[in-house]
């Protein structure tokens, strides 16, 4: 069974307990790595300036604990977009099973139409507002 390495566990520990619960279950079924949990304001600005975020300041990554997490299937292959879509479907299914409401960066409006997106952040998962 896959398990998180020390760095992934460290990053996941900066996240909201619901995200920790979710991805501690996901790792039992799908090998993945935690890319980022909590972001400092400086790191958030850097993500914005490099086009990795549409949010200049604030956002769900800068909360403490973080309300967002970036996770990729392992090993990471940024060119294999289908793998990210498959992974996201698994994450969403497990989240639903656990009763955790999430939003994925590949379907921001959560309408299951992946072709109407203007910004793709495939590793991004965040707790959705109720």
N, C-alpha and C positions, 0 to 999 in steps of 0.2 A: 504494500500500500504506500502511495506517495506520502511525503511529509514535508513541511516547510523547513527550510534551513534557518540558521540563526538570524541572518539579516531580514528575511521575510517575517519572522516572528517579531523581531524588534519593530519593524514598520507597522505590522498589524496591531501591535500593542498600543499604538498611538490612535487607534480608531475606536469609534463608538462600540459598545459591547454587542449590539446587534450585528454589526459588520464582522466583528471577531467571531461571533457564533456562526454566522453564515459561511465565512471562508474556512473556518475550522471544520465545517461539514463538507464544503466543496472539495477540499484537499483529499478527503477520503475517497473521492470518486474520480477526480481529474487533477493531474499534476499541473501545478501552476506556481507562479512566483509573485510576491507582492512587490510592486515597483515603487509605490509611494503611499503613505498614509497622510499624517499631518504635514502641512506645509507652513513654514514661516511666512510672514508678509513679504519678506524679501524674495523668497522662493516663488511665491505666487506671482509677484511682479515679473520675475524672470520667465516663468511659464507663459505669462501673457505676452511679454516682449518677443518670445521665440515662437509664438503662434500655437503653443500647446494648450492654451486656455483662452476662453473668451471673456473671462472675469479678470479685471485688472487688480482689484483688491477685494479682500473678504473672500466669500465663497465657502463652499462646504469643506474644502481641504484645510482651511485655516482655523476652523473651530477646534477646540480642545475639550473632549476628544474629537478627532476628525469625523465628519459626517460623510466623507467620501474616501474611496480607496481606488488605486490603480493596480490592476491585476492582469497578468498575461499568462496564457497557456505556456507550459514549459516543455521543451526548450522554446525560447522566444524566436519567432520568425516573423518579422514585421511585414514581409511580403506575402505571407499566407493569411489573407483577410478572411477566407472561409473558416479557418480554424478559430479565429476570434469570434465569428458569428456563432459557430457551434458551441464554443465555450460559454458565450453569453447566454445562450439558450439553456444550457445546463445550470448555470448560476441562477437564472431567473426561475427555473423549475424548483430548485432547492430552496430558494428564497420563499417562493409561494408555499412550499411544503412546511416551512418553518414559521409562516405567518409574518414574514419581514417584507415590507413594501419598499422596493428599490426602483431606481431609474438607471438606465444604461446609456452610456455615451454614444451608442450607435443608433439609438431611437429616442431622442430627447423628448418628443411629445407622446411617447408611449402608445402609439397607435398601430404598432406592428407593421407599418409601412416604412421599410428601410430606404426607400428611394426618395423620400421627401426631406431628407436631412441636408443641412447646409454645412454642418461641422461634425466631423467624425472623430470621436475620442474613444476608440474601441476598447481600451483597457479600463475605462472609467465606470465605476459603479458608485452610486450615492443613495443614501436613505431618501426616499421620496416624501414630500410633504403630504400629509394626510388630506 
